[in-house]
Amino acid sequence: MTEAEREAFVLGQTAPAAPPLVPEVTLHLASAITPIWEATEVSLARSGVEPPYWAFAWPGGQALARFVLDDPALVRDRRVLDFAAGCGLAAIAAAKAGAAHVLAAELDPLAATAARLNAAANGVAIETEASNLLAAPPSGWDVILAGDVCYEARMTARVVPWLRQAADAGTLVLLADPGRAYLPRGGIEAVAAYDVPVTRELEDRELRRTVIYRLSGTSGA
């Protein structure tokens, strides 16, 4: 897909909506799961498009966005990375809160496109990157926001050590988790919690208790 094709896909398969926990932000979100999922599966067969995780405001991203908007000093004038950014909600919140520079990193190019469109819809500027940041040591960030990244054992085993390296270097690493199975048991400190409304089409309940943790470095793990 070209960038123009990705933009057309995102705009054609979503509608403007505000996530429940962050009503001051407007995002291009799926209004029904099946149509966009089927559309993406067609594209998948043709050009290798990933499932549209970017079309939903997941609870981890909502919690991080709420936390940052309620305490903008956490990111004001700082360099912020929204890791595995999805729709870019946490990145947009950081930009609205006055971050000096914000990068939304997401492997899926469609997600990067969606994040750019979502940022524009909210009148903020963010940078996006569709590459594997885990290939190099983390550097250059004052704050890393990571929402809902512990849903799979292999993913967690790769991501958490990388995030701990960042914490070792003095980066504030905030990990938001809605009760996924692979959240690390040690080296985390709860700093906030939210009951995030979710849909039963994505989750097994209507509210997800989502906790924001400050992640310690390797010595605190």
Secondary structure, 3 states (H helix, E strand, C coil): CCHHHHHHHHHHHCEEECCCCCCCCCEEECCCHHHHHHHHHHHHHHHCCCCCHHHCCCHHHHHHHHHHHHCHHHCCCCEEEEECCCCCHHHHHHHHCCCCEEEEECCCHHHHHHHHHHHHHCCCCCEEECCCHHHCCCCCCCEEEEECCCCCHHHHHHHHHHHHHHHHCCCEEEEEECCCCCCCCCCEEEEEEEEEECCCCCCCCCEEEEEEEEECCHHHC
